[in-house]
Amino acid sequence: MSLLHSVAAGAAHADRWCDPSVLVSHLATTSCLCCAAIFSLPSSHEWSSTTVVPPDSTGRCDRQQPKSTVIGLTRRRLSRTFSTLGGSSVFMHGKRSVAGGIPVDGPQESLQTTELQVLASGREDKPGGASPVQIPTSHADLKGEDDITILRDRDAERVLPYSADDSPFPEVRAVVRPKDDASVPVNTVRMWVIGLLFTIIGSGLNQFFSLRQPSVSINSLVAQLLAFPVGRLWARWMPIGILNPDRQFNIKEHALIAIMANVSFGSAAATQVIQAAVKFYGMRSDGGFEVLLCVTTQLFGFGLAGLAARWLITPASMIWPQVLSNAALLATLHSRENLLADGWRITRLRFFLVVFLGGALWYFAPGYLFTGLSTFSFVCWIVPSNVVVNQLFGQVTGLGMSILTFDWAQIVYANGSPLLVPFWAGLNVMGSFAIFYWLICPILYYTNTWYSAYLPLLNSNTFDNTGHAYNTSRIMGPDGSVNQKAYQAYSPMFLPVGYAMTFGVAFANLTGIFVHIILYHGPDLWRQWKGTNERDIHARIMATYRRVPWWWFGVVTVVMFVLSVVTNEVWRTELPIWAVFLAFVLPTIYFIPVGVIKALTNISSNQLNLLSEFIGGYAMRGHPMANMIFKFYGYVAIQQGIEFVADMKLAHYMHISPRTVFAAQGIAALLGAIVQCGVTVFMITTFDEVCTPDADGNFTCPHGRVTYSSSLIWGAIGPGRLFSPGEIYGKLLWFFLVGPVLVIITFCLGRRWTNVNYLSWPVAFGAMSLVPPATGVNFSSWWATNVLFNWFIRRRRPAWWSKYNYVLSAALDCGVAVSTVIIFFCISLPAGPLTWWGNTVYTHTADGQGTPYKRLPDAGYFGPEKGSWS
């Protein structure tokens, strides 16, 4: 059917266009036809004429070359060309009780399925003598997208026991197949070449543009999306042999490429230390120091991730919602099944394409054409000079009570996609922000607590006693220490009330999270340590693969520690050995608690950056360089390690050999760190103006500059002058006690009233880590979206939710990511920003200008008497 014929056929059935699912289906069909035409993918007739060869002695199952070259595009053709693997034909949605945020199985029912034995042949790393696993198969694998199976709401709500042939949890069943194909080639040259190319290009580009302001970042989802056509073209055009094992680019290869991109695309945090050390502290660039610093900070988390696998990966209750978005995209691209869900028959692929294209096109509006749609504080536009209104409703330095934004990037900024967070967790997040920032902060601010009324209400900068940004150069000596006389003559440091509140909330979380994990998750963690916990179908499948011995990760951890000691001793960074040891201990003890919360809710409770600065500032006061390195060793280990664990869970869901994953993650992380270090060193040593305010191309090193300023504040001035008893913010130390007390009270109340167990303080505290610069709109719009999909639609239309929810999240994320790259490279970089009322209206308000509530006193400054601080 030609493209014109497809459109004409749709017009002939105009009476059906009132059905939204039919309308979306026709729009998606046109998009699919265009994409298929571009890539010249094989038709359904080609696949139908292909003979399947049984696995040979190596376990490989190759396909013969197509026997016909039929030209023409049909709906069934697309179902063949966009898929290599099928999926489960039934998804379920279960009712569960909660205990401190952990889903607990409710009534258990069995799912009747056929079973298939996975044989040892073809699995290179399967231990000898391992018994085959019984896993379900699905007739959907034999169907095209026109052969529709009905997904009923009552089936989508069914609850399964751990012994069933599918996951106990509906979130996982929605996107992950409970079956394994051991015959497909995984550890292939095709996978390695594509994965390493994406690693080098993506990590290099992201690091290059991280030196620029404004910057752009290429999301790993973009790599996951682009890898599909690249892999398909490779499989089709390369001759069969060592470079191309067969004509099918399979889902496991695709997942490994996505994993390699995810662990390498993020800018290595140690490069910020390099920028600060060379360009701002004046240290000589030394390649050995810089490479070792990048490698050790990136790979320490890799060791921790593997050591924590039995607690964070194997248990079925460790769902990892962020991984389900990646799994949904993989399943959408590789699966050809179709389910009729609440009257919607459009396939996941077509649904993805429509949302992806629509989201990408729409983002041009809030992302470039009318940025006021992103910071949609229309109340402030009406009364731009009313300070109180702007402080309450503004989205720049205000509390963001205007609630609404039309920018998906704003919605996901603080806590990721709301479609991936359980409703009860979203309620904790929104309730926490409302209490701490919409209720307590205004009370403190308008009563001028901590002299806060002379400053913006919500801002991440530090200020002096005249309301200007704190100028550390006025108090610093030539050796990097504080000049006490200059400090007394200048000003103490002041924090906006919203920023100070974030410190208090972080203090509560840093102590409360341990008590929460012990009370709510302690028994489960103990069973996992002893290996007596129940295993679901995915754990049983993965048990047939040879595991990575724990000591492999132990060796990685020890080697990274030794190299870190050598790095800091040889190059004399003033970070003593005991401090390096402490920097490694902190993430080690926080890793599992932070990982458990992330795995259950997709909310990050990693606030070790504040704790590292706090401890380092007290322990190494007067040594800003050492404080800076101490912070990054502690914080990055968890940040990077959690990403490693998430990708290991994706491999767990995709049933990929753990040893292959170990090699892919380790090599990609090592290569990415070296590439990013090389790009940074090349830029700052080749071009003298880089990292200066007048640098060509705006390569001003914004992240390195912030890191330098932060090291001066915490390493030179130190937290003792801010938070010690008797100082301005000394009472915030009580939050260290508030966290555990609240957790214990909640636990005791939960034993009497079970609904109280929905309250999770690590979620409530941890979600505030990006406030500021995040404001109320990043939470209110996020929560509204969470309620709509994960409460209203999930309760009313569970079949629709099961089929489309995670695909919708992946499509929106991909659309914004691709559109951001296009806007930056094709419009903003060559032409500059678009200047008109819609893009500047918010900058002319009291909110945009950060106008404080109170004016300076007649003395010209606020706070303590001049010279009374020390």
CORRAUR-V490903 format. One record per pair of residues at least 4 apart in sequence whose ideal C-beta (glycine too) atoms are under 8 Angstrom apart, sorted by the first residue. I is the first residue (numbers start at 1). J is the second residue. Records with the same first field share a line. If there is no record, write none. Layout:
# CORRAUR-V490903
I: J + J
This chain:
# CORRAUR-V490903
1: 5 + 6 + 9 + 72 + 73 + 74 + 75
2: 6 + 72 + 73
3: 7 + 30 + 33 + 34 + 37 + 73
4: 8
5: 9
6: 10 + 29 + 30 + 33
7: 11 + 30
8: 12
9: 13
10: 17 + 26 + 29
13: 17
16: 22
17: 22 + 23 + 26
18: 23
19: 23 + 343
20: 24
21: 25 + 343 + 344 + 345 + 346
22: 26
23: 27
24: 28 + 346 + 350 + 351 + 354
25: 29 + 345 + 346 + 350
26: 30
27: 31 + 354
28: 32 + 346 + 347 + 349 + 350 + 351 + 353 + 354
29: 33 + 75 + 350
30: 34
31: 35 + 350 + 353 + 354 + 357
32: 36 + 78 + 82 + 349 + 350 + 353
33: 37 + 73 + 78
34: 38
35: 39 + 353
36: 40 + 41 + 73 + 77 + 78 + 81 + 82
37: 73
39: 229 + 232 + 233
41: 77 + 81 + 82 + 232
42: 46 + 47 + 66 + 77 + 80 + 81 + 236
43: 47 + 70 + 71 + 72 + 73 + 74 + 77 + 80 + 81
44: 48 + 74 + 76 + 77 + 79 + 80 + 81 + 144
45: 49 + 68 + 70 + 77
46: 50 + 66 + 67 + 68 + 69 + 70 + 80
47: 66 + 80 + 81
48: 80
49: 66 + 67 + 68
50: 63 + 64 + 66 + 67
51: 63 + 64
52: 61 + 63
53: 61 + 62 + 63 + 64
54: 61
55: 59 + 60 + 61 + 121 + 122 + 183
56: 60 + 61 + 62
57: 121
58: 122
59: 121 + 122 + 123 + 124 + 182 + 183
60: 122 + 183 + 185 + 245 + 246
61: 122 + 183 + 184 + 246
62: 240 + 245 + 246 + 247
63: 246 + 247 + 248
65: 247
72: 77
73: 77 + 78
74: 78
75: 79 + 145 + 146
76: 80 + 144 + 145 + 146
77: 81
78: 82 + 145 + 349
79: 83 + 144 + 145 + 146 + 336 + 338 + 347
80: 144 + 336
82: 333 + 334 + 336 + 349
83: 333 + 334 + 335 + 336
84: 248 + 249 + 250 + 251 + 334
85: 141 + 177 + 181 + 250 + 251 + 334 + 335
86: 138 + 140 + 141 + 142 + 143 + 177 + 335 + 336 + 337
87: 138 + 140 + 141 + 177 + 331 + 335 + 337
88: 136 + 138 + 140 + 166 + 173 + 177 + 178 + 179
89: 138 + 139 + 140 + 149 + 151 + 337 + 339
90: 111 + 138 + 151 + 155 + 166 + 173
91: 151 + 155 + 156 + 170 + 173 + 174 + 339 + 799 + 802 + 803
92: 111 + 155 + 156 + 157 + 158 + 159 + 160 + 166 + 170 + 173 + 802
93: 153 + 156 + 157 + 158 + 170 + 794 + 798 + 801 + 802
94: 105 + 106 + 157 + 158 + 159 + 160 + 168 + 169 + 170
95: 106 + 107 + 157 + 159
96: 103 + 104 + 105 + 106 + 159
97: 104 + 106 + 754 + 757
98: 102 + 103 + 104 + 424 + 757 + 758
99: 104 + 520 + 750 + 757
100: 516 + 519 + 520 + 521 + 747 + 750 + 757 + 760
101: 424 + 425 + 520 + 597 + 600 + 601 + 757 + 758 + 760 + 763
102: 317 + 520 + 521 + 524 + 600
103: 169 + 317 + 319 + 600
105: 159 + 161 + 162 + 168
106: 159
107: 159
108: 159 + 160 + 161
109: 158 + 159 + 160 + 161
110: 160 + 161 + 164
111: 136 + 158 + 160 + 164 + 165 + 166
113: 136 + 137 + 138 + 165 + 166
114: 136 + 137
115: 134 + 135 + 136 + 137 + 165
116: 134 + 135 + 136 + 137 + 179
117: 132 + 133 + 134
118: 132 + 133 + 135 + 180 + 182 + 541 + 544
119: 132 + 182
120: 126 + 128 + 130 + 132 + 182 + 544
121: 182 + 183
122: 182 + 183
123: 182 + 544 + 545 + 657
124: 187 + 657
125: 545 + 546 + 657 + 659 + 660
126: 130 + 182 + 544 + 545 + 546
127: 544 + 546
130: 543 + 544
132: 544
133: 180 + 540 + 541 + 543 + 544
134: 165
135: 165 + 178 + 179 + 180 + 537 + 540 + 541
136: 165 + 166 + 178 + 179 + 537
137: 141 + 179
138: 177 + 179 + 337
139: 143 + 149
140: 149 + 337 + 338 + 339
141: 337
143: 147 + 149 + 336 + 337 + 338
144: 336 + 338
145: 336 + 337 + 338 + 347 + 349
146: 338
147: 338
148: 338 + 339 + 340 + 345
149: 337 + 338 + 339 + 340
150: 339 + 340
151: 155 + 156 + 339 + 340 + 341 + 799 + 802 + 803
152: 156 + 799
153: 157 + 342 + 797 + 798 + 799
154: 158
155: 799
156: 170 + 341 + 798 + 799 + 801 + 802
157: 170 + 798
159: 168
160: 164 + 166 + 167 + 168 + 173
161: 168
162: 168 + 316 + 534 + 535 + 536
163: 534
164: 168 + 536 + 537
165: 178 + 537
166: 173 + 178 + 537
167: 172 + 173 + 176 + 178 + 316 + 536 + 537 + 538
168: 316 + 536
169: 173 + 316 + 317 + 319
170: 174 + 798 + 802
171: 319 + 321 + 324
172: 176 + 316 + 319 + 324 + 538 + 653
173: 178 + 802
174: 324 + 328 + 801 + 802 + 803 + 805 + 806
175: 324 + 327 + 328 + 331 + 806 + 807
176: 324 + 327 + 331 + 538 + 653
177: 331 + 335
178: 537 + 538
179: 541
180: 541 + 655
184: 248 + 250 + 252
185: 245 + 246 + 250 + 253
186: 191 + 250 + 252 + 253 + 256 + 656 + 657 + 660
187: 191 + 192 + 657 + 660
188: 192 + 245 + 253
189: 193 + 242 + 243 + 244
190: 194 + 231 + 234 + 235 + 238 + 243 + 244 + 245 + 249 + 253
191: 195 + 253 + 256 + 257
192: 196
193: 197
194: 198 + 227 + 230 + 231 + 234 + 257
195: 199 + 256 + 257 + 260 + 261 + 664 + 668
196: 200 + 260 + 667 + 668 + 671
197: 201
198: 202 + 223 + 226 + 227 + 257 + 260 + 261
199: 203 + 260 + 261 + 264 + 668 + 671 + 672 + 675
200: 204 + 671 + 675
201: 205
202: 206 + 218 + 220 + 223 + 261 + 264 + 265
203: 207 + 264 + 265 + 671 + 672 + 675 + 676
204: 208 + 675 + 676 + 679
205: 209 + 218
206: 210 + 217 + 218 + 265 + 266 + 267 + 676
207: 211 + 267 + 268 + 271 + 675 + 676 + 679 + 680
208: 212 + 679 + 683
209: 215 + 216 + 217
210: 215 + 217 + 267 + 271 + 703
211: 215 + 275 + 680 + 683 + 690 + 691 + 699 + 700 + 701 + 704
212: 697 + 698 + 699 + 700
213: 698 + 700 + 702
214: 698 + 828
215: 702
216: 820 + 821 + 824 + 825
217: 265 + 267 + 820
218: 222 + 223 + 265 + 817 + 821
219: 223 + 265 + 813 + 814 + 817
220: 224 + 258 + 261 + 262 + 265
221: 225 + 326 + 329 + 810 + 813 + 814 + 817
222: 226 + 814 + 817 + 818 + 821
223: 227 + 257 + 258 + 261 + 265
224: 228 + 254 + 257 + 258 + 261 + 326 + 329 + 330
225: 329 + 814 + 818
226: 230
227: 231 + 254 + 257 + 258 + 261
228: 232 + 249 + 254 + 333
229: 233
230: 234
231: 235 + 249 + 253 + 254 + 257
232: 236 + 249
233: 237
234: 238 + 244 + 249
235: 244 + 246 + 247 + 248 + 249
236: 247
238: 243 + 244
239: 243 + 244
240: 244 + 245 + 246 + 247
249: 253 + 254
250: 254 + 334
251: 255 + 330 + 331 + 333 + 334 + 654
252: 256 + 654 + 655 + 656
253: 257
254: 258 + 330 + 333 + 334
255: 259 + 326 + 330 + 650 + 651 + 654 + 656
256: 260 + 651 + 656 + 660 + 661 + 664
257: 261
258: 262 + 326 + 330 + 650
259: 263 + 647 + 650 + 651 + 661 + 664 + 665 + 668
260: 264 + 664 + 665 + 667 + 668
261: 265 + 668
262: 643 + 646 + 647
263: 640 + 643 + 644 + 647 + 665 + 668 + 669 + 672
264: 668 + 669 + 671 + 672 + 673 + 675
265: 672
266: 640 + 643
267: 271 + 272 + 676 + 703
268: 294 + 297 + 298 + 672 + 673 + 676 + 677
269: 273 + 297 + 632 + 635 + 636 + 639
270: 274 + 290 + 293 + 294 + 296 + 297 + 298 + 632 + 636 + 673 + 677
271: 275 + 294 + 676 + 677 + 680 + 704
272: 276 + 632 + 703 + 704 + 706 + 707
273: 277 + 293 + 628 + 629 + 632 + 707
274: 278 + 285 + 290 + 293 + 294 + 677 + 680 + 681 + 684 + 704
275: 279 + 280 + 680 + 684 + 691 + 701 + 703 + 704 + 705 + 707 + 708
276: 280 + 281 + 628 + 704 + 705 + 707 + 708 + 711
277: 281 + 283 + 625
278: 282 + 283 + 284 + 285 + 684 + 685
279: 684 + 690 + 691 + 701 + 704
280: 691 + 704 + 705 + 708
281: 480 + 625 + 708
285: 290 + 681 + 684 + 685
286: 290 + 571
287: 291 + 681
288: 292 + 570 + 571
289: 293 + 567 + 570 + 571
290: 294 + 677 + 680 + 681
291: 295 + 673 + 674 + 677
292: 296 + 563 + 564 + 566 + 567
293: 297 + 567 + 629 + 677
294: 298 + 673 + 674 + 676 + 677
295: 299 + 560 + 563 + 670 + 673 + 674
296: 300 + 560 + 563 + 564 + 567 + 633
297: 632 + 633 + 636 + 637 + 640
298: 302 + 636 + 640 + 669 + 670 + 672 + 673
299: 303 + 556 + 560 + 666 + 669 + 670 + 673
300: 304 + 557 + 560 + 561 + 564 + 584 + 587 + 633 + 636 + 637 + 640 + 641
301: 305 + 587 + 636 + 637 + 638 + 639 + 640 + 641 + 642 + 643 + 644
302: 306 + 553 + 556 + 640 + 641 + 644 + 665 + 666 + 669
303: 307 + 553 + 554 + 555 + 556 + 557 + 558 + 560
304: 308 + 553 + 557 + 587 + 588 + 591 + 637 + 638 + 641
305: 309 + 312 + 553 + 641 + 642 + 644 + 645 + 648
306: 548 + 550 + 552 + 553 + 556 + 644 + 648 + 662
307: 550 + 553 + 554 + 557
308: 312 + 313 + 591 + 592 + 595 + 641 + 645
309: 313 + 314 + 645 + 648
310: 314 + 528 + 529 + 531
311: 315 + 318 + 525 + 528 + 529 + 592 + 595 + 596
312: 318 + 592 + 595 + 596 + 599 + 645 + 649
313: 318 + 645 + 648 + 649 + 652
314: 318 + 528 + 533 + 535 + 539 + 542 + 652
315: 524 + 528 + 533 + 539
316: 534 + 535 + 536 + 538 + 539
317: 524 + 600
318: 596 + 599 + 600 + 649
319: 324 + 599 + 600
320: 324 + 598 + 599 + 602 + 645 + 646 + 649 + 650
321: 325 + 420 + 421 + 422 + 601 + 602
322: 326 + 416 + 417 + 420 + 598 + 602 + 646
323: 327 + 646 + 647 + 649 + 650 + 653
324: 328 + 420 + 806
325: 329 + 417 + 419 + 420 + 806 + 809 + 810 + 813
326: 330 + 650 + 810
327: 331 + 650 + 653 + 654 + 806
328: 332 + 348 + 806 + 807 + 809 + 810
329: 333 + 352 + 807 + 810 + 814
330: 334 + 654
331: 335 + 348
332: 348 + 349 + 352 + 807 + 810
333: 349
335: 348
338: 345 + 347 + 348
339: 799 + 803
340: 344 + 345
341: 797 + 799 + 800 + 802 + 803 + 804
342: 797 + 799 + 800
344: 800 + 803 + 804
346: 350 + 351 + 354
347: 351
348: 352 + 803 + 804 + 807
349: 353
350: 354
351: 355 + 804 + 807 + 808 + 811
352: 356 + 807 + 810 + 811
353: 357 + 811
354: 358
355: 359 + 807 + 808 + 811 + 812 + 815
356: 360 + 811 + 812 + 814 + 815 + 818
357: 361 + 815
358: 362 + 815
359: 363 + 408 + 811 + 812 + 814 + 815 + 816 + 819
360: 814 + 815 + 816 + 818 + 819 + 822
361: 819
362: 366 + 815
363: 367 + 407 + 408 + 409 + 815 + 816 + 819 + 820 + 823
364: 368 + 369 + 819 + 823
365: 369 + 370 + 373 + 406
366: 370 + 371 + 373 + 374 + 405 + 406 + 407 + 409 + 410
367: 371 + 374 + 407 + 409 + 816 + 819 + 820 + 823
368: 823 + 827 + 828 + 834
369: 834 + 838
370: 838 + 839
371: 375 + 838 + 839
372: 376 + 381 + 838 + 839 + 841 + 842
373: 405 + 406 + 407 + 838
374: 405 + 406 + 407 + 409 + 410
375: 395 + 396 + 405 + 410 + 777 + 842
376: 395 + 402 + 404 + 405 + 406 + 777
377: 381 + 390 + 393 + 394 + 395 + 398 + 400 + 402 + 777 + 842 + 845 + 847
378: 382 + 402
379: 383 + 389 + 393 + 402
380: 384 + 389 + 390 + 393 + 394 + 398 + 402 + 842 + 845 + 846 + 847
381: 841 + 842 + 845
383: 389 + 390
384: 390 + 844 + 845 + 846
385: 845 + 846
386: 390 + 846
387: 391 + 846 + 851 + 852 + 853
388: 392 + 853
389: 393
390: 394 + 398 + 845 + 846 + 847 + 851
391: 397 + 398 + 399 + 445 + 456 + 457 + 846 + 847 + 853
392: 398 + 399 + 401 + 442
393: 398 + 399 + 400 + 401 + 402 + 847
394: 398 + 399 + 400 + 402 + 775 + 842 + 845 + 846 + 847 + 848
395: 400 + 402 + 405 + 775 + 776 + 777 + 842 + 847
396: 775 + 842 + 847 + 848 + 850
397: 456 + 457 + 458 + 459 + 496 + 847 + 848 + 850
398: 457 + 458 + 775 + 776 + 847
399: 437 + 438 + 441 + 442 + 457 + 458 + 498 + 775 + 776
400: 775 + 776 + 777 + 778 + 779 + 780
401: 438 + 776 + 780
402: 776 + 777
403: 776 + 777 + 780 + 781 + 784
404: 777 + 780 + 781
405: 410 + 411 + 777 + 778 + 781
407: 411
408: 412 + 812 + 813 + 815 + 816
409: 413 + 816 + 820
410: 777 + 778 + 781
411: 418 + 778 + 781 + 782 + 785
412: 416 + 417 + 418 + 782 + 813
413: 770 + 774 + 778
414: 767 + 770 + 771 + 774 + 778 + 779 + 782
415: 421 + 429 + 602 + 603 + 604 + 767 + 770 + 778 + 779 + 782
416: 420 + 421 + 602
417: 421 + 602 + 809 + 812 + 813
418: 426 + 782 + 783 + 785 + 786 + 789 + 790
419: 785 + 786 + 789 + 790 + 805 + 806 + 808 + 809
420: 602 + 806 + 809
421: 425 + 426 + 429 + 601 + 602 + 603 + 786 + 790
422: 426 + 600 + 601 + 790
423: 427 + 786 + 787 + 790 + 791 + 794
424: 428 + 758 + 760
425: 429 + 600 + 601 + 602 + 603 + 760 + 763
426: 430 + 782 + 783 + 786 + 787 + 790
427: 431 + 758 + 783
428: 432 + 758 + 759 + 760 + 763 + 764 + 767
429: 433 + 603 + 763 + 764 + 767 + 779 + 782 + 783
430: 434 + 779 + 780 + 782 + 783
431: 435 + 764
432: 436 + 505 + 763 + 764 + 765 + 767 + 768
433: 437 + 438 + 767 + 768 + 771 + 776 + 779
434: 438 + 439
435: 439 + 440
436: 440 + 441 + 501 + 505 + 768
437: 441 + 458 + 498 + 501 + 768 + 771 + 776
438: 442 + 776
439: 443
440: 444 + 501
441: 445 + 457 + 458 + 497 + 498 + 501
442: 446 + 457
443: 447
444: 449 + 450 + 452 + 497 + 501
445: 449 + 452 + 453 + 457 + 497 + 853
446: 453 + 853
448: 452 + 453 + 454 + 854
449: 497
450: 494 + 495 + 497 + 500 + 728 + 729
451: 455 + 465 + 494 + 728 + 862 + 863
452: 457 + 494 + 496 + 497 + 500
453: 852 + 853 + 854
454: 467 + 494 + 852 + 853 + 854 + 855 + 856 + 862
455: 459 + 463 + 467 + 494 + 495 + 496 + 497 + 852
456: 496 + 850 + 851 + 852
457: 496 + 497 + 498 + 853
458: 496 + 497 + 498 + 499 + 771 + 772 + 775
459: 496 + 498 + 499 + 772 + 850
460: 496 + 499 + 772 + 773
461: 469 + 470 + 496
462: 469 + 470 + 493 + 494 + 495 + 713
463: 467 + 468 + 469 + 470 + 493 + 494 + 495 + 496
464: 468 + 469 + 470 + 471 + 490 + 491 + 493 + 494
465: 491 + 492 + 494 + 861 + 862 + 863
466: 491 + 856 + 860 + 861 + 862
467: 852 + 856 + 862
470: 491 + 493 + 494 + 713
471: 490
472: 476 + 709 + 712 + 713 + 716 + 717
474: 486 + 490
475: 482 + 483 + 486 + 487 + 490 + 716 + 717
476: 480 + 481 + 482 + 483 + 712 + 716
477: 481 + 482 + 483
480: 622 + 623 + 624 + 625 + 716
481: 622 + 716
482: 486 + 487 + 622 + 716 + 717
483: 487
484: 488 + 870
485: 489
486: 490
487: 717 + 869 + 870
488: 867 + 869 + 870
489: 867
491: 861 + 863
492: 721 + 728 + 863 + 864 + 869
493: 713 + 717 + 721 + 722
494: 728 + 863
495: 499 + 500 + 503 + 722 + 729
496: 500 + 772
497: 501
498: 502 + 771 + 772
499: 503 + 772
500: 504 + 729 + 732
501: 505 + 771
502: 506 + 768 + 769 + 771 + 772
503: 507 + 610 + 723 + 729 + 732 + 735
504: 508 + 732 + 735 + 738
505: 509 + 735 + 765 + 768
506: 510 + 607 + 610 + 611 + 765 + 768 + 769
507: 511 + 610 + 732 + 733 + 735 + 736 + 738 + 739
508: 512 + 735 + 736 + 738 + 739 + 742 + 761 + 765
509: 513 + 605 + 607 + 739 + 761 + 762 + 765 + 766
510: 607 + 608 + 610 + 611 + 736 + 739
511: 515 + 736 + 737 + 739 + 740
512: 516 + 738 + 739 + 740 + 742 + 743 + 761 + 762 + 765
513: 517 + 590 + 593 + 594 + 597 + 605 + 739 + 761 + 762 + 765 + 766
514: 518 + 593 + 740
515: 519 + 739 + 740 + 743 + 744
516: 520 + 521 + 593 + 743 + 760 + 761 + 762
517: 521 + 522 + 525 + 592 + 593 + 596 + 762
518: 522
519: 743 + 744 + 747
520: 747 + 757
521: 525 + 596
522: 526
523: 527
524: 528 + 533
525: 529 + 592 + 596
526: 530
527: 532 + 533
528: 533
535: 539 + 540 + 543
536: 540
537: 541
538: 542 + 652 + 653 + 655
539: 543 + 652
540: 544
541: 655
542: 652 + 655 + 658
545: 655 + 657 + 658 + 659
546: 657 + 658 + 659
547: 658 + 659
548: 552 + 553 + 658 + 659 + 661 + 662
550: 554
551: 555
552: 556 + 662
553: 557
554: 558
555: 559
556: 560 + 666
557: 561
558: 562
559: 563
560: 564
561: 565 + 580 + 581 + 584
562: 566
563: 567
564: 568 + 580 + 583 + 584 + 633
565: 569 + 577 + 580
566: 570
567: 571 + 573
568: 572 + 573 + 575 + 577 + 580 + 629
569: 577
573: 625 + 626 + 629
574: 620 + 623 + 625 + 626
575: 579 + 580 + 583 + 620 + 623 + 625 + 626 + 629 + 630
576: 580 + 626
577: 581
578: 582
579: 583 + 616 + 619 + 620 + 626 + 630
580: 584 + 633
581: 585
582: 586 + 615 + 619 + 630
583: 587 + 612 + 630 + 633 + 634
584: 588 + 633 + 637
585: 589
586: 590 + 608 + 611 + 612 + 615 + 634
587: 591 + 608 + 634 + 635 + 637 + 638 + 641
588: 637
590: 594 + 606 + 608 + 638
591: 595 + 637 + 638 + 641
592: 596
593: 597 + 605 + 762
594: 598 + 604 + 605 + 606 + 608 + 638 + 642
595: 599 + 642 + 645
596: 600
597: 601 + 603 + 604 + 605 + 760 + 762 + 763 + 766
598: 602 + 603 + 604 + 605 + 606 + 642 + 646
599: 645 + 649
601: 760 + 763
603: 763 + 766 + 767
604: 642 + 766 + 767 + 769
605: 762 + 763 + 765 + 766 + 767 + 769
606: 635 + 638 + 639 + 642 + 766 + 769
607: 611 + 765 + 766 + 769
608: 612 + 634 + 635 + 638
609: 613 + 631 + 634 + 635
610: 614
611: 615 + 634
612: 616 + 630 + 631 + 632 + 633 + 634 + 635
613: 617 + 627 + 631 + 710 + 714 + 719
614: 618 + 714 + 719 + 723
615: 619 + 630
616: 620 + 626 + 627 + 630 + 631 + 714 + 715
617: 621 + 627 + 714 + 715 + 718 + 719 + 720
618: 718 + 719 + 720
620: 626 + 627 + 630 + 715
621: 715 + 716 + 718 + 720
622: 715 + 716 + 718
623: 627 + 715
624: 628 + 711 + 712 + 714 + 715 + 716
625: 629 + 711 + 715
626: 630 + 715
627: 631 + 711 + 714 + 715
628: 632 + 707 + 708 + 710 + 711 + 715
629: 633
630: 634
631: 635 + 710 + 711 + 714
632: 636
633: 637
634: 638
635: 639
636: 640
637: 641
638: 642
639: 643
640: 644 + 669
641: 645
642: 646
643: 647
644: 648 + 665 + 669
645: 649
646: 650
647: 651 + 661 + 665
648: 652 + 658 + 661 + 665
649: 653
650: 654
651: 656 + 658 + 661
652: 656
656: 660 + 661
657: 661
658: 662
659: 663
660: 664
661: 665
662: 666
663: 667
664: 668
665: 669
666: 670
667: 671
668: 672
669: 673
670: 674
671: 675
672: 676
673: 677
674: 678
675: 679
676: 680
677: 681
678: 682
679: 683
680: 684
681: 685
682: 686
683: 687 + 690 + 699
684: 690 + 691 + 701
687: 695 + 696 + 699
689: 694 + 695 + 696 + 699
690: 695 + 699 + 701
691: 695 + 699 + 700 + 701 + 704 + 705
692: 700
693: 700
695: 699 + 700
700: 705
701: 705
702: 706
703: 707
704: 708
705: 709
706: 710
707: 711
708: 712
709: 713
710: 714
711: 715 + 716
712: 716 + 717
713: 717
714: 718 + 719
717: 721 + 722
718: 722
719: 723 + 724
720: 724 + 727
721: 727 + 869 + 870
722: 727 + 728 + 729
723: 727 + 729 + 730 + 732 + 733
724: 730
725: 730 + 733
726: 730
728: 863
734: 738
735: 739
737: 741
738: 742
739: 743 + 761 + 765
740: 744
741: 745
742: 746 + 761
743: 747 + 761
744: 748
745: 749
746: 750 + 756 + 757 + 759 + 761
747: 751
748: 752
749: 753 + 756
750: 754 + 756 + 757 + 759
752: 756
759: 764
760: 764
761: 765
762: 766
763: 767
764: 768
770: 774 + 778
771: 775
774: 778 + 779
775: 779
776: 780
777: 781
778: 782
779: 783
780: 784
781: 785
782: 786
783: 787
784: 788
785: 789
786: 790 + 791
787: 791 + 792
788: 792 + 793
789: 793 + 794 + 801 + 805 + 808
790: 794 + 801 + 805
791: 795
792: 796
793: 797 + 800 + 801 + 805
794: 798 + 801 + 805
797: 801
798: 802
799: 803
800: 804
801: 805
803: 807
804: 808
805: 809
806: 810
807: 811
808: 812
809: 813
810: 814
811: 815
812: 816
813: 817
814: 818
815: 819
816: 820
817: 821
818: 822
819: 823
820: 824
821: 825
822: 826 + 827
823: 827 + 828
824: 828 + 829
825: 829
826: 830
827: 831
828: 832 + 833
833: 839
834: 839
835: 839 + 840
836: 840
837: 841
840: 844
841: 845
842: 847 + 848
843: 848 + 849
844: 848 + 849
845: 849
846: 851
847: 851
854: 862
856: 860 + 861 + 862
857: 861 + 862
861: 866
864: 868 + 869
